[in-house]
Amino acid sequence: MENNQSINLPIKGMHCKSCEILIEDELGEIEGVSGVKANWHNNSVQIRYNGISPDETQIKAAISRAGYKLGQDGPTKFFSTNKDNYRNLGYVFLALVVLYFLLKALGITNLNVNTSGKLTLPLILLVGLTAGFSTCMALVGGLVLGISSRYNQLHPSVKTIQKIYPHLLFNLGRFLSYTILGGLLGVLGSAFQLSSMALGIITVVIGLIMLIMGLQLINIFPWMEKVKLVLPKGLIRGLGLKECQAQTYSHHNSLWLGALTFFLPCGFTQAMQVYAIGTGNFWGGAIVMGAFALGTIPGLLSVGSLSSVIKGKLAQYFFSFVGLVVLVFALINISNGLNLTGIDLTPDRVEKKSAVTIDPNVTMEDGVQVVRMTENSQGYSPNSFTIQEDIPVKWVVNATAPYSCASALLLPKYKIRSFLTAGENIINFTPTEVGKLHFSCLMGMYKGMFNVVK
């Protein structure tokens, strides 16, 4: 019996576990090879064989077919030594600041649909259109923009139509999942909804993914190129996802990514999900969520496709600009996610007083503390109250924007989740501990606090 021997070779250009699969499959086809083990962490491959060593020409050809080369990559520096990268980043930072104040002055950052009547199909489409271009862009749009820009940065030679096609698949997956799962919401009701802790964890994970993509796009930290979030190799093989995950926007991934956005904690989406539950049947829920997803397509498709058509020198500035935008969205989402999980990183400024603290927005009526607050498309006003421990609270919320992100109100400490309707909404609870009592929208973006004293 011939002895089983092995050789170890360095490989250039490996990014992830999908790279390992591609290399292993190609080398495994060589006659005499009994096993292949690639490792993208140390950029190497081990080839096991019986008898005569595989021909070097065949090995090189197999590795080339997989899209890689023999050899070692040079050492990676922590900071880029290219001055152009820093200059470009400075320019786009100024452009981002100017754009922010321009959008704020025009009121585009607070788009909202105001209606106190029953939602109709045209209004649902309008809510979706508003969501696609406004606050939820920080979550869904930021994710799409970051991934698509990263893909196009790594693959500038791909034809424009090939770059746009995955965005169409993303939105198709989103529309199908919203329609089908919306129908299930109509049948199953609130049992199909995630807890605030689960929503918070999802938001933080998305924020971390966006943080990595943003750091890679600005081209300041070369070592970030080696940081990848990848699926287990067995799962990749089982799902048939052999495309390198550096490309991220494979057809399979695009479709599934769009489908999974149903579970992202966007306030607009949550409001529509509640409306779908209220229909009480499959087709009613499917129509509501399907129409909403259809309305978001123009915003998400236009944002994702931007990186597909910008080329040349302008593309360098664009990718740096997108990188900064995605970094901002990442930090916002991480902060929002921590709010939803109940983790508070802010200093404790609670006023621990024994005497009654006078708050003009809190009145005592028949032994109950009545708190009055207004909800609008920009959040809650006022959003800070001082209340007393162990005395029941009647929280009166006047909702003026019932289909905005702020309309989904969450008080995690007492497991209160309220979807506000137009007009006055009453929420009752009794504070049992002195300290800060945080509340927010279901996205964690709009926040407020009760300061509970003795």
C-alpha positions in Angstrom: 0.0 0.0 0.0 1.4 3.4 -0.9 2.0 5.9 1.8 -0.2 8.9 2.2 2.0 12.1 1.8 1.3 15.8 1.7 2.6 19.1 0.6 1.8 22.6 1.9 1.6 25.6 -0.5 1.0 29.3 0.1 -2.0 30.9 -1.8 -2.6 34.5 -2.7 -5.9 36.3 -2.6 -7.9 34.1 -0.2 -10.7 36.0 1.6 -13.1 33.5 3.3 -14.4 30.0 3.6 -15.9 30.1 0.2 -12.4 30.6 -1.2 -11.4 27.4 0.6 -14.2 25.5 -1.0 -13.4 26.7 -4.5 -9.7 25.7 -4.1 -10.4 22.4 -2.5 -12.9 21.4 -5.3 -10.5 22.3 -8.1 -7.4 20.6 -6.5 -9.5 17.5 -5.6 -10.0 16.8 -9.3 -6.3 16.2 -9.9 -5.5 12.5 -10.4 -3.7 11.0 -7.4 -4.8 13.7 -4.9 -6.5 11.9 -1.9 -7.5 15.0 0.0 -7.2 18.8 0.1 -7.4 21.1 3.1 -7.4 24.9 2.4 -7.1 27.5 5.2 -7.9 31.1 4.3 -6.7 32.4 7.7 -3.0 31.6 6.9 -3.5 31.6 3.1 -2.3 28.1 2.6 -3.5 24.7 1.3 -2.4 21.2 2.2 -2.6 18.6 -0.6 -2.5 14.9 0.4 -1.6 12.3 -2.2 -0.6 8.7 -2.6 2.6 7.8 -4.4 3.9 10.3 -7.0 3.5 14.0 -6.1 1.0 15.9 -8.3 2.5 17.8 -11.2 3.2 21.5 -10.3 1.7 22.7 -13.6 -1.6 20.9 -12.8 -1.6 22.4 -9.3 -1.0 26.0 -10.6 -3.7 25.5 -13.3 -6.3 24.2 -10.8 -5.6 27.1 -8.4 -5.8 29.6 -11.3 -9.2 28.1 -12.3 -10.4 28.7 -8.8 -9.4 32.4 -9.2 -6.2 32.4 -7.0 -2.4 32.3 -7.4 0.5 30.4 -5.7 2.6 32.6 -3.5 2.5 34.7 -0.3 0.9 38.1 0.2 3.0 40.9 1.5 2.8 42.1 5.1 -0.4 44.2 5.9 0.1 47.6 7.5 -2.3 49.0 10.1 -2.7 52.4 8.5 -2.6 53.2 4.8 0.5 55.0 3.6 -1.4 56.4 0.6 -1.9 60.2 1.2 -4.6 60.3 -1.4 -6.8 58.1 0.7 -6.7 60.6 3.6 -7.2 63.6 1.3 -10.2 61.9 -0.4 -11.7 61.1 3.0 -11.4 64.7 4.1 -13.2 65.9 1.0 -16.1 63.5 1.4 -16.4 64.2 5.1 -17.0 67.9 4.3 -19.4 66.8 1.5 -21.3 64.6 4.0 -21.6 67.4 6.6 -23.0 69.8 3.9 -25.4 67.1 2.6 -26.7 66.4 6.1 -27.5 70.1 6.9 -29.0 70.5 3.4 -31.3 67.5 3.9 -32.2 68.7 7.4 -33.1 72.2 6.1 -35.3 70.7 3.4 -37.0 68.4 6.0 -36.1 65.3 4.1 -34.7 63.6 7.2 -38.2 63.7 8.7 -40.4 62.4 5.9 -43.7 61.2 7.3 -47.2 60.2 6.2 -49.9 61.9 8.2 -53.3 60.3 8.2 -55.9 59.7 10.9 -58.2 57.6 8.7 -58.1 54.0 7.8 -55.1 52.9 5.7 -55.9 52.2 2.0 -53.7 50.4 -0.5 -52.4 53.7 -2.0 -51.6 55.0 1.5 -49.7 51.8 2.3 -47.7 52.2 -0.9 -47.0 55.8 0.2 -45.9 54.7 3.6 -43.5 52.2 1.9 -42.2 55.0 -0.3 -41.6 57.2 2.7 -39.8 54.4 4.6 -37.5 53.7 1.6 -36.2 57.2 1.6 -36.2 58.2 5.3 -35.2 57.0 8.7 -35.3 53.2 8.0 -32.6 53.9 5.4 -30.2 53.8 8.3 -31.0 50.1 8.7 -32.0 48.5 5.4 -30.6 51.1 3.0 -27.3 51.4 4.9 -26.9 47.6 4.7 -27.7 47.5 1.0 -25.5 50.4 0.2 -22.5 49.1 2.1 -22.6 45.6 0.7 -23.2 46.7 -2.9 -20.5 49.3 -2.8 -18.0 46.9 -1.3 -18.8 44.4 -4.1 -18.4 47.0 -6.8 -15.2 48.2 -5.3 -13.7 44.7 -5.4 -15.1 44.0 -8.9 -14.9 47.2 -11.0 -14.7 45.3 -14.3 -18.1 43.6 -14.0 -20.7 45.0 -16.4 -23.2 47.5 -15.1 -26.2 45.2 -15.8 -24.5 42.4 -13.8 -24.1 44.8 -10.8 -27.8 45.9 -10.9 -29.2 42.4 -11.3 -28.5 41.4 -7.6 -30.4 44.5 -6.4 -33.4 43.4 -8.4 -33.1 40.0 -6.7 -32.7 41.6 -3.3 -36.0 43.5 -3.7 -37.7 40.5 -5.2 -36.8 38.4 -2.1 -37.9 41.3 0.1 -41.3 41.5 -1.7 -41.9 37.8 -1.6 -41.0 37.4 2.1 -43.1 40.4 3.1 -46.1 39.1 1.2 -45.9 35.5 2.5 -44.9 36.4 6.1 -47.4 39.2 6.1 -50.1 36.6 5.3 -48.9 34.5 8.2 -49.0 37.5 10.5 -52.7 38.0 9.5 -53.3 34.4 10.6 -51.0 33.9 13.5 -51.0 37.4 14.9 -48.5 38.8 17.5 -47.1 35.3 18.2 -45.0 35.8 15.1 -43.2 38.9 16.4 -39.7 39.0 17.9 -39.0 40.2 21.4 -37.3 43.5 22.1 -34.1 41.7 23.2 -34.1 39.7 19.9 -34.6 42.9 17.9 -31.8 44.6 19.8 -29.4 41.8 19.2 -30.2 41.7 15.5 -29.7 45.5 15.3 -26.3 45.3 17.0 -25.2 42.5 14.7 -26.2 44.5 11.6 -24.4 47.5 13.0 -21.2 45.5 13.5 -21.4 44.1 9.9 -21.9 47.7 8.6 -19.0 48.9 10.8 -16.6 46.4 9.1 -17.9 47.3 5.6 -17.5 51.0 6.3 -13.9 50.6 7.5 -13.1 48.6 4.5 -14.6 51.1 2.1 -12.7 54.2 3.3 -9.3 52.5 2.5 -7.6 53.8 5.7 -7.1 50.4 7.5 -5.5 47.8 5.1 -5.7 45.1 7.8 -9.5 45.3 7.7 -9.3 43.5 4.3 -8.7 40.3 6.3 -11.7 40.7 8.5 -14.6 38.7 7.1 -18.0 37.5 8.5 -18.5 34.1 7.0 -20.8 31.1 7.3 -19.5 27.7 8.4 -18.0 25.8 5.5 -20.5 22.9 5.9 -23.4 25.2 5.7 -22.0 26.9 2.6 -21.6 23.6 0.9 -25.1 22.4 2.0 -26.7 25.6 0.6 -24.7 25.4 -2.6 -23.3 28.9 -2.0 -19.8 28.5 -3.6 -19.5 32.1 -4.7 -16.7 33.8 -2.8 -18.2 35.8 0.1 -15.9 38.7 -0.7 -18.4 39.2 -3.5 -21.2 39.2 -0.9 -23.9 39.9 -3.5 -24.2 36.5 -5.1 -27.6 35.8 -6.5 -28.4 33.4 -3.6 -27.3 35.8 -1.0 -29.1 38.7 -2.5 -32.4 36.9 -2.5 -32.1 35.7 1.0 -30.8 39.0 2.4 -33.8 40.7 1.0 -36.1 38.1 2.4 -34.6 38.4 5.9 -35.2 42.1 6.1 -38.7 41.3 7.2 -37.3 40.7 10.7 -35.3 44.0 10.9 -36.7 46.4 13.6 -37.7 49.2 11.3 -40.5 51.3 12.9 -42.3 51.7 9.6 -42.2 47.9 9.1 -43.4 47.2 12.6 -46.3 49.6 12.2 -47.4 47.8 9.0 -47.0 44.4 10.7 -49.4 45.5 13.4 -51.9 46.6 10.7 -51.4 43.2 9.0 -52.2 41.4 12.3 -55.4 43.4 12.5 -56.6 42.1 9.2 -57.2 38.7 10.8 -56.6 36.7 7.6 -53.9 35.5 5.3 -54.8 37.5 2.2 -55.3 40.7 4.1 -52.0 40.5 5.8 -50.2 39.5 2.6 -51.7 42.5 0.7 -50.7 45.0 3.4 -47.1 43.8 3.8 -46.6 43.1 0.0 -47.8 46.6 -0.9 -45.5 48.1 1.8 -42.5 46.2 0.5 -43.4 47.3 -3.1 -43.5 50.9 -2.0 -39.9 50.7 -0.5 -38.4 49.4 -3.8 -37.8 52.8 -5.5 -35.7 54.1 -2.5 -33.7 50.9 -1.9 -33.2 50.2 -5.6 -32.0 53.7 -6.4 -29.6 53.8 -3.4 -28.1 50.3 -4.1 -27.7 51.0 -7.8 -25.7 54.2 -7.3 -22.5 52.2 -6.7 -23.2 50.2 -9.9 -23.0 53.1 -12.3 -20.3 55.3 -10.8 -16.8 54.6 -12.3 -13.3 55.9 -12.7 -11.8 58.5 -10.4 -15.3 59.5 -9.2 -15.7 56.0 -7.8 -12.9 56.5 -5.4 -14.6 59.5 -3.8 -17.9 57.7 -3.9 -16.7 54.6 -2.1 -15.1 56.8 0.6 -18.3 58.8 0.9 -20.4 55.6 1.2 -17.9 54.2 3.8 -18.4 57.3 6.0 -22.2 57.1 5.6 -22.2 53.4 6.5 -19.9 54.0 9.5 -22.4 56.6 10.8 -25.3 54.2 10.2 -23.3 51.4 11.9 -22.8 53.5 15.1 -26.4 54.6 15.1 -27.6 51.0 14.8 -25.3 49.7 17.5 -26.5 52.4 19.9 -30.1 51.7 19.0 -29.6 48.0 19.4 -28.1 48.4 22.9 -31.1 50.6 23.8 -33.4 47.8 22.8 -31.5 45.2 24.8 -31.7 47.5 27.9 -27.9 48.0 28.0 -27.2 51.6 29.0 -23.7 53.0 28.4 -24.6 56.6 29.4 -23.5 58.0 32.8 -26.1 57.7 35.6 -27.5 61.2 36.2 -30.6 60.1 38.1 -31.7 62.7 40.8 -32.2 60.5 43.9 -34.5 62.8 45.9 -36.8 61.9 48.8 -39.0 64.9 48.4 -41.6 65.2 45.6 -40.0 66.6 42.4 -42.2 69.0 40.5 -42.5 68.2 36.8 -44.9 70.4 34.7 -45.6 67.4 32.4 -46.7 65.2 35.3 -49.8 65.8 37.3 -51.4 63.9 40.2 -55.0 62.9 39.6 -56.9 60.6 42.0 -53.7 59.0 43.2 -52.4 58.4 39.7 -49.4 60.2 38.1 -50.6 61.4 34.7 -47.8 61.9 32.1 -48.6 63.6 28.9 -46.4 63.3 25.8 -46.7 63.9 22.0 -45.4 61.5 19.3 -44.5 62.9 15.9 -42.2 62.0 13.0 -39.2 63.4 14.9 -39.7 61.4 18.0 -41.3 62.3 21.4 -41.9 65.6 23.0 -41.2 66.0 25.8 -39.1 62.9 26.2 -37.9 63.2 29.8 -40.1 63.0 32.9 -39.7 62.8 36.7 -42.1 60.4 38.4 -42.4 58.8 41.9 -41.7 55.3 42.8 -44.6 52.9 43.7 -47.3 55.3 42.4 -49.3 54.2 39.3 -48.6 56.1 36.1 -51.1 56.9 33.4 -49.0 57.6 30.3 -51.1 59.6 27.8 -49.4 59.7 24.3 -50.9 61.9 21.6 -49.9 60.3 18.4 -49.7 62.8 15.5 -47.7 60.5 13.1 -49.2 57.0 13.6 -47.3 55.5 10.6 -43.8 56.8 11.4 -41.0 54.9 13.1 -41.8 56.6 16.4 -45.3 55.1 16.5 -44.0 51.8 17.7 -43.3 52.5 21.4 -41.3 50.2 23.7 -40.7 50.3 27.5 -38.5 47.2 28.0 -38.3 47.3 31.8 -42.0 46.5 32.1 -42.3 44.6 28.8 -44.6 47.2 27.3 -44.9 47.3 23.5 -47.5 49.7 22.2 -48.3 50.5 18.6 -49.8 54.0 18.6 -52.9 55.0 16.7 -53.9 58.5 15.8 -55.0 60.6 18.8 -54.6 59.7 22.5 -53.1 56.4 23.5 -53.1 55.4 27.2 -50.4 53.2 28.7 -50.5 52.2 32.4 -47.7 50.9 34.6 -46.3 51.3 38.1 -42.6 52.1 38.6 -41.2 49.8 41.3 -37.6 50.9 41.4 -35.7 54.2 41.7 -33.5 55.0 38.7 -33.6 55.6 35.0 -36.5 54.0 33.1 -35.8 54.2 29.3 -38.3 54.0 26.5 -37.8 54.2 22.7 -39.3 53.3 19.4 -38.9 49.7 18.3 -35.9 50.7 16.2 -34.2 52.2 19.2 -33.7 55.5 17.3 -36.1 57.8 19.1 -35.6 57.7 22.8 -36.9 59.1 26.1 -36.6 58.5 29.9 -38.5 58.4 33.1 -36.5 59.6 36.1 -38.0 57.6 39.0 -37.5 59.1 42.5 -38.8 58.3 46.0 
